[in-house]
């Protein structure tokens, strides 16, 4: 199958060898307004040529090039477009170009001081002999450069920490320029994109919207389209974009799953009718979802049950409304795709199945329209602003499609959901009252499947534990826990324990992503 080509003037192909930082490479490239996609090393040379990349980046990875079955590359890849090879990618280039890669006595992980040997090309803007702090994460390293390669940088532990081909635009580094721990890494990536690849910074919200509108119109023709609206940022922007493309051919369906936050249904109906002016059908399917989830505790199974039930409801809604829709719009994002399975079949591990990616019914009647599938969250927000959506919608914290179904850990029941709704409402209210909502990327409460002993008044209690989660992030791929002022955190805890019957303990999650995910399930 021939590859699809994004409607942009410049595109960077990222070959994923399994590094935990591969998604960061894509982020850094897109921050420079150049389009990028992640693909596995199994892509054929013919496929890569057909995709016609402006440049190619080879990621790092956990393998050794000498391991049996270790991913490699066709030597012909080095002649398709300029190449930036990072860490394991550098070792792959050395191996296929007759260089020498050896195993280090121990793995080097952490900060190192790099000395610039050649201040040109990738290191343009630096000085000979200048040092810079970089982040190393490797076991093997290049011990002898391939023929026609020269050393461009070194460190105390790695004599060949950077190299380039004498003639071809191939540049390699043993460290990770994409991470924040390499402070000037952005300059190196920019040099690669604009000085070496001569890419154009054409990846803008306006250009994306124009391209998607044309694609949607060509795909849909005169057919009817239905959009599963959750009220979150992703489905809101997807609905607005498709509505701009095809107008009244779109019908939005908001499903009350019974897994929504307090007053969620009323807020969504009011906001969408006031701001988008599109046809909106609301369906109360709360009993259906809760019946389908009865007794299910395993997170993956929950997500799949919710995804399948969504499709059933949409199919019935279409028939009931007499619309005969052929297409279903979803607000699927790139992180959903990446976390649900290895990026396009690559070696990175599956984190969890998102209900809108791996949880859909295989026999559903709809064809999918996923206009945001290649975007990160911050890019979606910018597209929403470009479409004229109010900040009230665009700046809203993410809310997962499965809703509170994955925030009640263990079996889902109406009493558990009611308790969690009240705790979550207090939490978000206190964050807003403290003017912290816009500082936090996502905040929510989780009901844990444990009980703890407490004392309330003169009585012993044995009741539920609520965990609070708040993170800062740009795109959801990485996140840090939010350092609440102690007085705010104390006020939130006191209110939940005093006002939510059945809770006697509140804990705060101080895990970052990685190693934890943002959601608990």
SEZABA-584729 format. One record per residue (C-alpha): residue in one letter; z, y negated, x negated; residue number from 1. Coordinates in steps of 0.02 Angstrom, whole numbers, always signed. Layout:
N
   res        Z        Y        X     n
     A        Z        Y        X   NUM
...
This chain:
521
   res        Z        Y        X     n
     X       +0       +0       +0     1
     X      -50     -168      -76     2
     X      +94     -287     -108     3
     X     +122     -438       +4     4
     X     +108     -603      -88     5
     X     +218     -750      -40     6
     X     +121     -908       +7     7
     X     +177    -1006     -146     8
     X      +87    -1067     -301     9
     X     +210     -984     -422    10
     X     +305     -821     -408    11
     X     +421     -732     -529    12
     X     +435     -543     -524    13
     X     +607     -476     -572    14
     X     +612     -295     -625    15
     X     +783     -224     -583    16
     X     +853     -102     -710    17
     X    +1019      -92     -619    18
     X    +1118     -240     -687    19
     X    +1259     -310     -584    20
     X    +1183     -480     -624    21
     X    +1005     -449     -561    22
     X    +1032     -548     -401    23
     X    +1096     -693     -505    24
     X     +930     -699     -597    25
     X     +841     -718     -430    26
     X     +964     -855     -381    27
     X     +939     -952     -542    28
     X     +750     -946     -524    29
     X     +755    -1003     -344    30
     X     +877    -1142     -386    31
     X     +736    -1207     -496    32
     X     +626    -1204     -339    33
     X     +519    -1061     -401    34
     X     +499     -909     -288    35
     X     +566     -743     -353    36
     X     +577     -564     -291    37
     X     +671     -411     -355    38
     X     +576     -248     -372    39
     X     +614      -80     -455    40
     X     +543      -19     -621    41
     X     +448     +113     -522    42
     X     +318      -16     -469    43
     X     +151      +35     -542    44
     X      +57      -74     -664    45
     X      -82      -90     -535    46
     X      +43     -149     -404    47
     X     +115     -278     -525    48
     X      -58     -344     -566    49
     X     -101     -357     -381    50
     X      +60     -453     -347    51
     X       -5     -577     -476    52
     X     +160     -643     -547    53
     X     +171     -809     -637    54
     X     +303     -730     -747    55
     X     +403     -569     -760    56
     X     +589     -551     -796    57
     X     +660     -383     -850    58
     X     +844     -371     -801    59
     X     +988     -290     -891    60
     X    +1054     -120     -842    61
     X    +1187      +11     -878    62
     X    +1071     +141     -955    63
     X    +1027     +180    -1135    64
     X     +841     +185    -1171    65
     X     +872     +355    -1253    66
     X     +950     +436    -1099    67
     X     +847     +566    -1009    68
     X     +768     +485     -858    69
     X     +813     +308     -912    70
     X     +700     +178     -829    71
     X     +565     +105     -940    72
     X     +403       +6     -922    73
     X     +217      +28     -946    74
     X     +168      -61    -1108    75
     X      +27     -142    -1010    76
     X     +157     -243     -914    77
     X     +177     -352    -1068    78
     X       -2     -413    -1046    79
     X       +8     -459     -861    80
     X     +108     -621     -872    81
     X     +239     -705     -982    82
     X     +394     -597     -999    83
     X     +579     -636    -1017    84
     X     +675     -478    -1059    85
     X     +865     -481    -1040    86
     X     +986     -358    -1122    87
     X     +926     -184    -1072    88
     X     +757     -264    -1035    89
     X     +750     -321    -1217    90
     X     +785     -143    -1274    91
     X     +645      -79    -1161    92
     X     +523     -203    -1239    93
     X     +577     -150    -1413    94
     X     +558      +34    -1373    95
     X     +383      +22    -1295    96
     X     +328      -93    -1437    97
     X     +383      +22    -1579    98
     X     +543      -70    -1622    99
     X     +708      +14    -1661   100
     X     +854      +22    -1540   101
     X    +1021      +94    -1596   102
     X    +1187     +125    -1511   103
     X    +1329      +11    -1559   104
     X    +1492      +88    -1615   105
     X    +1572      +11    -1463   106
     X    +1516      -84    -1308   107
     X    +1516     -273    -1326   108
     X    +1573     -360    -1168   109
     X    +1622     -543    -1154   110
     X    +1590     -710    -1235   111
     X    +1504     -725    -1404   112
     X    +1439     -865    -1513   113
     X    +1251     -865    -1533   114
     X    +1162     -952    -1678   115
     X     +989    -1021    -1644   116
     X     +865     -966    -1778   117
     X     +708    -1042    -1702   118
     X     +725    -1196    -1590   119
     X     +562    -1178    -1494   120
     X     +493    -1084    -1344   121
     X     +641    -1012    -1251   122
     X     +760    -1115    -1359   123
     X     +663    -1277    -1344   124
     X     +786    -1422    -1344   125
     X     +907    -1337    -1463   126
     X     +923    -1363    -1652   127
     X     +906    -1238    -1793   128
     X    +1077    -1173    -1839   129
     X    +1154    -1237    -1677   130
     X    +1278    -1120    -1591   131
     X    +1299    -1087    -1406   132
     X    +1419     -982    -1305   133
     X    +1339     -833    -1218   134
     X    +1394     -683    -1117   135
     X    +1363     -512    -1192   136
     X    +1368     -347    -1097   137
     X    +1286     -205    -1192   138
     X    +1307      -45    -1290   139
     X    +1140      -22    -1379   140
     X    +1050     -162    -1469   141
     X     +888     -192    -1562   142
     X     +911     -151    -1746   143
     X     +734     -187    -1805   144
     X     +609     -294    -1710   145
     X     +440     -219    -1663   146
     X     +286     -267    -1766   147
     X     +230     -447    -1730   148
     X     +403     -498    -1665   149
     X     +513     -629    -1747   150
     X     +701     -657    -1730   151
     X     +747     -814    -1631   152
     X     +937     -798    -1618   153
     X    +1081     -698    -1689   154
     X    +1267     -671    -1671   155
     X    +1404     -602    -1783   156
     X    +1392     -430    -1701   157
     X    +1206     -428    -1656   158
     X    +1087     -488    -1793   159
     X     +941     -483    -1671   160
     X    +1012     -568    -1516   161
     X     +845     -649    -1476   162
     X     +664     -614    -1523   163
     X     +488     -661    -1472   164
     X     +311     -602    -1500   165
     X     +216     -703    -1628   166
     X      +67     -731    -1513   167
     X     +103     -667    -1337   168
     X     +224     -759    -1220   169
     X     +357     -622    -1230   170
     X     +536     -679    -1257   171
     X     +689     -567    -1267   172
     X     +877     -599    -1271   173
     X    +1022     -477    -1289   174
     X    +1140     -586    -1187   175
     X    +1141     -642    -1004   176
     X    +1076     -820     -978   177
     X    +1092     -802     -789   178
     X    +1283     -798     -781   179
     X    +1399     -949     -777   180
     X    +1484     -884     -936   181
     X    +1325     -934    -1031   182
     X    +1344    -1123     -999   183
     X    +1171    -1171    -1059   184
     X    +1084    -1019     -988   185
     X    +1002    -1124     -854   186
     X     +908    -1220     -990   187
     X     +838    -1058    -1058   188
     X     +780    -1000     -887   189
     X     +704    -1171     -855   190
     X     +612    -1163    -1022   191
     X     +543     -993     -975   192
     X     +488    -1049     -802   193
     X     +409    -1216     -843   194
     X     +368    -1218    -1029   195
     X     +315    -1038    -1050   196
     X     +255     -983     -876   197
     X     +199    -1159     -824   198
     X     +268    -1124     -650   199
     X     +267    -1254     -513   200
     X     +427    -1299     -420   201
     X     +346    -1268     -251   202
     X     +480    -1162     -167   203
     X     +547    -1292      -44   204
     X     +612    -1277     +135   205
     X     +461    -1369     +203   206
     X     +338    -1257     +111   207
     X     +432    -1103     +170   208
     X     +429    -1160     +352   209
     X     +242    -1197     +349   210
     X     +205    -1027     +273   211
     X     +316     -932     +395   212
     X     +246    -1021     +548   213
     X      +70     -970     +499   214
     X     +127     -791     +464   215
     X     +222     -776     +630   216
     X      +76     -843     +732   217
     X      -44     -722     +648   218
     X      +76     -576     +675   219
     X     +120     -612     +856   220
     X      -40     -679     +933   221
     X       -8     -700    +1119   222
     X     +129     -566    +1131   223
     X     +303     -594    +1198   224
     X     +449     -601    +1076   225
     X     +634     -572    +1101   226
     X     +769     -637     +983   227
     X     +941     -561     +965   228
     X    +1049     -716     +957   229
     X    +1226     -704     +890   230
     X    +1263     -889     +872   231
     X    +1281     -873     +684   232
     X    +1182     -972     +556   233
     X    +1054     -836     +521   234
     X    +1001     -794     +698   235
     X    +1006     -979     +745   236
     X     +886    -1029     +607   237
     X     +775     -878     +639   238
     X     +766     -923     +824   239
     X     +726    -1106     +788   240
     X     +590    -1058     +664   241
     X     +506     -933     +780   242
     X     +520    -1053     +927   243
     X     +433    -1187     +823   244
     X     +294    -1062     +788   245
     X     +263     -989     +961   246
     X     +361    -1095    +1086   247
     X     +386    -1018    +1258   248
     X     +328     -846    +1202   249
     X     +506     -825    +1136   250
     X     +654     -771    +1241   251
     X     +826     -769    +1161   252
     X     +955     -643    +1215   253
     X    +1138     -671    +1178   254
     X    +1238     -511    +1196   255
     X    +1424     -521    +1230   256
     X    +1472     -364    +1136   257
     X    +1657     -380    +1171   258
     X    +1673     -399     +981   259
     X    +1662     -589     +980   260
     X    +1791     -717     +929   261
     X    +1891     -816    +1056   262
     X    +1779     -926    +1167   263
     X    +1626     -875    +1064   264
     X    +1514     -841    +1214   265
     X    +1544    -1011    +1295   266
     X    +1517    -1104    +1130   267
     X    +1353    -1015    +1093   268
     X    +1282    -1045    +1267   269
     X    +1329    -1229    +1264   270
     X    +1266    -1262    +1088   271
     X    +1098    -1175    +1106   272
     X    +1050    -1245    +1273   273
     X    +1095    -1420    +1214   274
     X    +1009    -1414    +1044   275
     X     +862    -1295    +1051   276
     X     +799    -1306    +1229   277
     X     +742    -1125    +1228   278
     X     +755     -988    +1357   279
     X     +923     -900    +1338   280
     X     +980     -745    +1431   281
     X    +1163     -691    +1416   282
     X    +1209     -509    +1441   283
     X    +1387     -446    +1454   284
     X    +1383     -276    +1370   285
     X    +1563     -274    +1310   286
     X    +1613     -114    +1400   287
     X    +1458      -26    +1335   288
     X    +1495      -70    +1153   289
     X    +1679      -26    +1165   290
     X    +1640     +140    +1247   291
     X    +1513     +179    +1109   292
     X    +1642     +137     +975   293
     X    +1784     +236    +1053   294
     X    +1873     +340     +922   295
     X    +1758     +290     +778   296
     X    +1848     +234     +621   297
     X    +1721     +256     +479   298
     X    +1640      +87     +436   299
     X    +1462     +150     +408   300
     X    +1464     +242     +573   301
     X    +1530      +87     +663   302
     X    +1387      -18     +595   303
     X    +1256     +108     +648   304
     X    +1329     +130     +823   305
     X    +1332      -58     +846   306
     X    +1153      -75     +781   307
     X    +1087      +62     +895   308
     X    +1178       -9    +1046   309
     X    +1105     -181    +1011   310
     X     +929     -111    +1017   311
     X     +964      -16    +1179   312
     X    +1028     -176    +1259   313
     X     +878     -277    +1198   314
     X     +754     -150    +1262   315
     X     +836     -147    +1434   316
     X     +849     -337    +1437   317
     X     +664     -353    +1404   318
     X     +619     -235    +1545   319
     X     +743     -316    +1662   320
     X     +675     -490    +1629   321
     X     +497     -429    +1652   322
     X     +445     -502    +1485   323
     X     +374     -344    +1405   324
     X     +417     -407    +1232   325
     X     +331     -322    +1086   326
     X     +428     -404     +945   327
     X     +612     -423     +902   328
     X     +671     -568     +793   329
     X     +818     -537     +677   330
     X     +909     -653     +557   331
     X     +906     -527     +414   332
     X     +939     -607     +244   333
     X     +901     -551      +67   334
     X    +1084     -506      +30   335
     X    +1081     -391     +185   336
     X     +931     -301     +112   337
     X    +1002     -292      -65   338
     X    +1172     -226      -10   339
     X    +1103     -101     +116   340
     X    +1002       -4      -11   341
     X     +940      -20     -189   342
     X     +824     -170     -200   343
     X     +656      -98     -149   344
     X     +703      +73     -213   345
     X     +779      +18     -379   346
     X     +927      +90     -474   347
     X    +1059      -31     -409   348
     X    +1187      +53     -297   349
     X    +1202      +35     -108   350
     X    +1353      -71      -61   351
     X    +1353      -45     +128   352
     X    +1228      -27     +268   353
     X    +1204     -188     +366   354
     X    +1181     -152     +551   355
     X    +1017     -249     +554   356
     X     +941     -159     +403   357
     X     +992      +22     +389   358
     X    +1076      +35     +559   359
     X     +925      +13     +673   360
     X     +860     +151     +786   361
     X     +711     +235     +705   362
     X     +623     +255     +873   363
     X     +647      +80     +943   364
     X     +497       +8    +1034   365
     X     +500     -164     +951   366
     X     +407     -222     +798   367
     X     +520     -328     +689   368
     X     +500     -511     +642   369
     X     +621     -556     +502   370
     X     +570     -730     +443   371
     X     +725     -753     +333   372
     X     +720     -583     +249   373
     X     +684     -653      +76   374
     X     +810     -797      +85   375
     X     +988     -819      +23   376
     X    +1116     -902     +137   377
     X    +1108    -1075      +59   378
     X     +918    -1071      +74   379
     X     +936    -1027     +259   380
     X    +1051    -1176     +285   381
     X     +923    -1291     +203   382
     X     +784    -1222     +312   383
     X     +894    -1254     +465   384
     X     +921    -1434     +413   385
     X     +734    -1455     +384   386
     X     +706    -1389     +562   387
     X     +825    -1521     +629   388
     X     +970    -1410     +680   389
     X    +1139    -1500     +691   390
     X    +1266    -1476     +553   391
     X    +1382    -1397     +682   392
     X    +1264    -1248     +683   393
     X    +1200    -1249     +504   394
     X    +1369    -1271     +420   395
     X    +1457    -1136     +520   396
     X    +1545     -999     +423   397
     X    +1451     -833     +422   398
     X    +1497     -710     +559   399
     X    +1438     -530     +542   400
     X    +1323     -453     +672   401
     X    +1448     -312     +708   402
     X    +1577     -448     +741   403
     X    +1760     -403     +753   404
     X    +1711     -220     +759   405
     X    +1718     -218     +569   406
     X    +1871     -330     +560   407
     X    +1978     -211     +659   408
     X    +2001      -79     +526   409
     X    +2007      +94     +601   410
     X    +1977     +128     +786   411
     X    +1921      -20     +892   412
     X    +2013      -54    +1055   413
     X    +2030     -201    +1174   414
     X    +2216     -228    +1133   415
     X    +2175     -231     +946   416
     X    +2030     -351     +974   417
     X    +2138     -466    +1080   418
     X    +2272     -474     +946   419
     X    +2144     -509     +810   420
     X    +2057     -645     +913   421
     X    +2219     -742     +933   422
     X    +2263     -727     +748   423
     X    +2087     -777     +694   424
     X    +2086     -928     +811   425
     X    +2250     -993     +739   426
     X    +2186     -966     +562   427
     X    +2024    -1063     +588   428
     X    +2111    -1200     +687   429
     X    +2235    -1231     +546   430
     X    +2094    -1234     +417   431
     X    +2002    -1366     +518   432
     X    +2160    -1468     +546   433
     X    +2188    -1468     +357   434
     X    +2007    -1527     +330   435
     X    +1970    -1372     +226   436
     X    +1836    -1290     +334   437
     X    +1690    -1362     +237   438
     X    +1768    -1318      +69   439
     X    +1771    -1133     +117   440
     X    +1614    -1027     +130   441
     X    +1692     -898     +247   442
     X    +1865     -871     +319   443
     X    +1926     -739     +441   444
     X    +2071     -626     +489   445
     X    +2074     -436     +476   446
     X    +2184     -317     +575   447
     X    +2246     -180     +458   448
     X    +2272       +0     +517   449
     X    +2454       -2     +460   450
     X    +2620      -59     +529   451
     X    +2768     -130     +437   452
     X    +2953     -151     +468   453
     X    +3015     -326     +503   454
     X    +3159     -424     +579   455
     X    +3130     -548     +718   456
     X    +3289     -627     +783   457
     X    +3419     -491     +777   458
     X    +3297     -351     +811   459
     X    +3206     -228     +700   460
     X    +3019     -228     +727   461
     X    +2882     -107     +678   462
     X    +2721     -200     +708   463
     X    +2547     -244     +645   464
     X    +2491     -324     +483   465
     X    +2356     -458     +479   466
     X    +2261     -496     +319   467
     X    +2182     -666     +291   468
     X    +2022     -686     +190   469
     X    +1943     -849     +129   470
     X    +1811     -864       -6   471
     X    +1701     -991      -92   472
     X    +1521     -942     -126   473
     X    +1342    -1004     -130   474
     X    +1246     -856      -64   475
     X    +1369     -716      -27   476
     X    +1314     -611     -174   477
     X    +1466     -665     -275   478
     X    +1624     -749     -211   479
     X    +1794     -810     -268   480
     X    +1951     -811     -161   481
     X    +2001     -984     -101   482
     X    +2163    -1057     -175   483
     X    +2248    -1123      -19   484
     X    +2386    -1253      -37   485
     X    +2548    -1157      -10   486
     X    +2603    -1266     +135   487
     X    +2442    -1230     +231   488
     X    +2453    -1043     +198   489
     X    +2636    -1044     +251   490
     X    +2597    -1138     +412   491
     X    +2458    -1015     +456   492
     X    +2572     -865     +426   493
     X    +2715     -939     +527   494
     X    +2604     -979     +676   495
     X    +2522     -807     +680   496
     X    +2688     -715     +670   497
     X    +2771     -827     +799   498
     X    +2626     -842     +921   499
     X    +2535     -676     +913   500
     X    +2639     -541     +994   501
     X    +2627     -379     +895   502
     X    +2612     -454     +719   503
     X    +2761     -463     +601   504
     X    +2675     -479     +432   505
     X    +2531     -584     +361   506
     X    +2453     -554     +190   507
     X    +2320     -652      +94   508
     X    +2175     -566       +5   509
     X    +2153     -631     -173   510
     X    +2006     -518     -221   511
     X    +1842     -587     -286   512
     X    +1668     -515     -260   513
     X    +1637     -413     -362   514
     X    +1735     -300     -368   515
     X    +1778     -320     -183   516
     X    +1654     -362      -45   517
     X    +1685     -513      +66   518
     X    +1709     -412     +225   519
     X    +1834     -271     +219   520
     X    +1715     -147     +303   521
